[in-house]
Amino acid sequence: MSAIIQPTTLLLIILAGYLFKRTRLFGPLDYRVLQTAEFNLVLPGAIIYSFATNPHHISLLAISAFSLMAALLPALAIFLTSRHRPVSDRAFLMLNGSGFNVGCFCFPMLQSLLGPAALIPAAMFDIGNSVMVAAGTNVIMQTLLHIEPGKTLTQQHAGAAPTLPYTRPVDRDARRLRRRALRRNVARGFLTSPSFDTYMLMVLLTLIDFKLPAWTATVAQPFASANAFCSMLMVGMLTELPRDSHDVKAVFTVIGWRLPCSLIFAAAAWFLLPFDPLMREAVALCCLAPTAMFSTMFTDKVLGNARLAGFTLSLTAIIAIVMMMGFHFLVGI
């Protein structure tokens, strides 16, 4: 029963956020308050709590490497196969067609399906995943599509071309300055993500076998408890139904990418990873997760259309619940 109640509760929280917005209890931009709190305070606290309360062995970093590939390859495949689509469509697909919602969605789902032990491989999966969703996918997308950071595509006068205008420097000094600017942009993208920085710090502490003191878990516990509620409420607040057939097509194109990729990586995790059945199932279930929370934030910054990303997250969350429960009952762990 708990396996049904927990995901249903998450969907009801999304619905509550949406209804509060529709009845004007929340303003149209109030979601940005929760967005700031979630990504800069709540989620980093939940990450620290996970590492403070569960042992993480170095050998489990193989799961992190697997999740890094699972989040990276679809984004590159989308870029290569969408060369004839407008830059706005390509940006939306790259940001929402890859990456997984692990900390906010999978953690409560796995705990209800498999118990607390499943949170250990899920946290290791989220390390590699967060490299991409917290910064990597956005940096790669901006670099490949020549999008200037800090401005929406509308502000950059994006048209129907597959990338923004770009002229390759011919002067040696200009090329050097260009490479320096690119490195600075990449470093800024990673280092200004509190969640990514927190994960990297936790990985470093794991590598040197440093155990977090007990009081760390006590301090971080309120943030971990608030994580699922804040993130799902925020999704409901920014969710809006598609405005036209173009939006509907964009959402279903994302789903068309995510479904086969999720099933392929879930099968690979179950049959190929050298771990016990519980860990392999936990990783496989993470591969079936909906779009990442960070996708809504980056879609907002690049396209100014967080609402469509929120609707995509809500729809893929429903699909993920069905797929995760089906996979769980199929393998019978």
C-alpha positions in Angstrom: 0.0 0.0 0.0 2.8 2.4 0.8 4.2 1.9 -2.7 1.0 3.4 -4.0 0.4 6.0 -1.4 3.8 7.7 -1.6 3.8 8.5 -5.3 0.1 9.4 -5.2 1.0 11.9 -2.5 3.7 13.5 -4.6 1.2 13.9 -7.5 -1.4 15.5 -5.1 1.2 18.0 -3.9 1.8 19.0 -7.6 -1.9 19.3 -8.1 -2.2 21.5 -4.9 0.5 23.9 -6.2 -1.3 24.1 -9.6 -4.7 24.7 -8.0 -3.3 27.3 -5.6 -1.9 29.2 -8.6 -5.1 28.9 -10.6 -7.2 30.3 -7.7 -4.6 33.1 -7.3 -3.4 32.1 -3.8 0.0 32.0 -5.5 1.1 34.7 -8.0 2.3 33.7 -11.4 6.0 34.2 -10.5 5.9 33.0 -6.9 7.4 29.7 -7.9 10.8 31.5 -8.2 10.9 32.0 -4.4 10.6 28.2 -3.9 13.0 27.6 -6.8 15.7 29.7 -5.1 15.2 27.9 -1.8 15.1 24.5 -3.3 18.2 24.7 -5.4 20.3 26.7 -3.0 19.3 25.4 0.4 16.9 22.5 0.6 18.5 20.1 -2.0 22.1 20.6 -0.8 20.9 19.9 2.7 19.2 16.7 1.6 22.4 15.6 -0.1 24.4 16.2 3.1 21.8 14.3 5.1 22.0 11.3 2.7 25.7 11.1 3.1 25.6 11.6 6.8 23.1 8.8 7.4 24.2 6.2 4.9 27.6 4.6 4.2 28.9 5.3 0.7 31.7 2.9 -0.4 34.2 4.0 -3.1 33.3 1.0 -5.3 29.8 2.4 -5.7 31.3 5.3 -7.8 30.9 2.9 -10.7 27.1 3.7 -10.4 28.0 7.4 -10.6 30.0 6.7 -13.8 27.0 4.8 -15.3 24.5 7.6 -14.5 26.9 10.2 -16.0 26.8 8.3 -19.3 23.0 7.8 -19.0 22.5 11.6 -18.6 25.1 12.6 -21.2 24.4 10.4 -24.2 20.8 11.3 -24.8 21.7 15.0 -24.8 24.4 14.5 -27.4 22.1 12.3 -29.5 19.3 14.9 -29.4 21.8 17.6 -30.6 23.0 15.4 -33.5 19.6 14.4 -34.7 17.9 17.8 -34.4 20.1 19.8 -36.7 17.2 21.0 -38.9 15.1 22.3 -36.0 15.0 25.8 -34.6 17.4 26.6 -31.8 14.6 27.1 -29.3 13.3 23.6 -30.0 16.8 22.1 -29.7 17.4 23.8 -26.4 14.1 22.6 -24.9 14.8 19.0 -26.0 18.3 18.9 -24.8 17.4 20.3 -21.4 14.3 18.2 -20.8 15.1 15.0 -22.9 18.0 13.9 -20.7 18.8 13.7 -17.0 16.8 12.3 -14.1 14.8 13.6 -11.1 16.5 11.5 -8.4 16.8 13.6 -5.2 13.2 15.0 -5.3 11.4 12.1 -6.9 13.3 8.8 -6.7 14.3 9.0 -3.1 10.8 8.8 -1.7 9.7 6.4 -4.4 12.6 4.0 -3.7 12.2 4.2 0.0 8.5 3.1 -0.3 9.3 0.4 -2.9 12.6 -1.0 -1.6 13.3 0.5 1.8 16.0 2.8 3.2 18.8 0.6 1.8 17.9 1.6 -1.7 18.9 5.3 -1.0 22.6 4.4 -1.0 22.8 3.4 -4.7 20.3 6.2 -5.5 22.6 8.8 -4.0 25.6 7.4 -5.9 23.5 7.5 -9.1 22.6 11.1 -8.4 26.3 12.1 -8.2 26.9 11.3 -11.9 23.4 12.5 -12.8 23.9 15.9 -11.0 27.1 16.5 -13.0 24.8 16.8 -16.0 21.5 18.1 -14.7 22.9 20.7 -12.2 25.3 22.2 -14.8 26.7 20.0 -17.5 23.7 19.7 -19.8 23.1 23.5 -19.7 26.8 24.2 -20.4 27.0 21.7 -23.3 23.7 23.1 -24.7 24.9 26.7 -24.5 28.3 25.8 -26.1 27.0 23.7 -28.9 24.1 26.1 -29.8 26.2 29.2 -29.3 23.8 30.6 -26.7 25.1 33.5 -24.5 24.7 32.8 -20.8 22.5 35.1 -18.8 20.1 36.0 -21.6 17.0 34.3 -22.9 16.8 33.3 -26.6 14.2 36.1 -27.1 16.7 38.7 -25.8 19.3 37.2 -28.2 16.8 37.5 -31.1 16.8 33.8 -31.9 15.2 32.9 -35.2 14.4 29.6 -37.0 18.1 28.7 -37.4 19.4 25.6 -35.7 22.0 27.6 -33.7 22.5 31.3 -32.9 24.9 33.2 -35.3 28.5 32.4 -34.7 31.7 33.5 -36.5 34.8 31.5 -35.9 37.7 33.7 -34.9 40.6 33.7 -37.4 43.0 35.7 -35.3 45.2 33.8 -32.9 44.6 36.2 -30.0 40.9 36.2 -30.7 40.8 32.4 -30.6 42.7 32.4 -27.3 40.3 34.9 -25.8 37.4 32.7 -27.1 38.8 29.6 -25.4 39.4 31.5 -22.2 35.8 32.7 -22.2 34.5 29.2 -22.9 36.5 27.8 -20.0 35.3 30.6 -17.8 31.7 29.8 -18.8 32.1 26.1 -18.1 33.7 26.7 -14.7 31.0 29.2 -13.8 28.3 26.8 -14.8 29.6 24.1 -12.5 30.9 26.2 -9.6 27.8 28.3 -9.2 25.6 25.2 -8.7 25.3 24.6 -4.9 24.0 21.1 -5.4 26.8 20.1 -7.7 29.4 21.7 -5.3 27.8 19.8 -2.4 28.0 16.5 -4.2 31.6 17.0 -5.2 32.5 17.8 -1.6 30.7 14.7 -0.4 32.6 12.6 -3.0 35.9 14.1 -1.9 35.1 13.2 1.7 34.2 9.7 0.6 37.5 9.3 -1.2 39.5 10.3 1.8 37.2 8.1 4.1 36.1 11.1 6.2 33.0 10.4 8.3 30.6 13.2 8.8 29.9 13.9 12.5 26.5 12.9 13.9 25.4 16.5 14.4 25.6 17.0 10.6 22.7 14.7 10.1 20.7 16.5 12.8 21.3 19.9 11.2 20.5 18.6 7.6 17.5 16.5 8.5 14.9 19.3 8.3 16.1 20.1 4.7 15.8 16.5 3.7 12.3 16.3 5.1 11.3 19.4 3.2 12.9 18.3 -0.1 10.1 16.3 -1.7 7.3 18.7 -0.6 9.1 21.9 -1.7 10.1 20.5 -5.1 6.7 19.0 -6.0 4.9 22.1 -4.8 7.2 24.2 -7.0 6.4 22.0 -10.0 2.7 22.5 -9.5 3.2 26.3 -9.2 5.0 26.6 -12.5 3.0 24.0 -14.4 0.8 25.3 -17.2 -1.0 23.4 -19.9 0.5 23.6 -23.4 -0.7 26.7 -25.3 -0.7 25.3 -28.8 0.1 22.4 -31.0 3.8 23.4 -31.1 4.0 23.0 -27.3 2.2 19.7 -27.4 4.6 18.4 -30.0 7.6 19.6 -28.0 6.3 17.7 -24.9 5.7 14.5 -26.8 9.0 14.7 -28.5 10.7 14.8 -25.1 8.7 11.8 -24.0 9.5 10.1 -27.3 13.2 10.5 -26.4 12.9 9.7 -22.7 10.9 6.5 -22.9 13.2 4.3 -25.1 16.4 5.8 -23.5 15.0 5.1 -20.0 14.2 1.5 -20.8 17.5 0.9 -22.5 19.5 2.2 -19.5 17.2 0.5 -17.0 17.8 -2.8 -18.8 21.6 -2.2 -18.9 21.6 -1.4 -15.1 19.7 -4.6 -14.3 21.7 -7.0 -16.5 25.2 -5.5 -16.6 26.0 -3.8 -13.3 28.1 -6.0 -10.9 26.1 -5.4 -7.8 23.5 -7.3 -5.8 19.8 -7.4 -7.0 18.6 -4.6 -4.7 21.3 -2.2 -5.9 20.7 -3.1 -9.5 17.0 -2.6 -9.2 17.5 0.8 -7.4 19.7 2.0 -10.2 17.3 0.7 -12.9 14.4 2.5 -11.2 16.4 5.7 -11.2 16.8 5.4 -15.0 13.0 5.5 -15.2 12.7 8.8 -13.3 11.0 11.9 -14.8 12.7 15.0 -16.0 15.1 16.8 -13.6 14.0 19.7 -11.4 17.0 21.6 -12.8 15.4 21.4 -16.3 12.7 23.8 -15.2 15.2 26.3 -13.9 17.4 26.2 -17.0 14.5 26.2 -19.4 13.3 29.3 -17.6 16.7 31.0 -17.9 17.2 30.1 -21.6 13.7 30.1 -23.0 11.7 31.9 -20.4 9.2 29.0 -20.5 9.5 27.2 -17.2 5.7 26.4 -17.3 6.1 24.1 -20.3 9.0 22.4 -18.5 6.9 22.0 -15.4 4.1 20.4 -17.4 6.6 18.0 -19.0 7.9 17.1 -15.5 4.4 16.5 -14.2 3.5 14.3 -17.2 6.7 12.3 -17.1 6.2 11.9 -13.3 2.9 10.1 -13.9 4.6 7.9 -16.6 7.5 7.3 -14.3 5.3 6.1 -11.4 3.6 3.5 -13.7 7.0 2.3 -15.2 8.7 2.1 -11.8 6.0 0.2 -10.1 5.7 -2.1 -13.2 9.4 -2.8 -13.2 9.4 -3.4 -9.4 6.7 -6.0 -9.6 8.2 -7.5 -12.7 11.6 -8.3 -11.2 10.0 -9.1 -7.9 12.8 -8.0 -5.5 
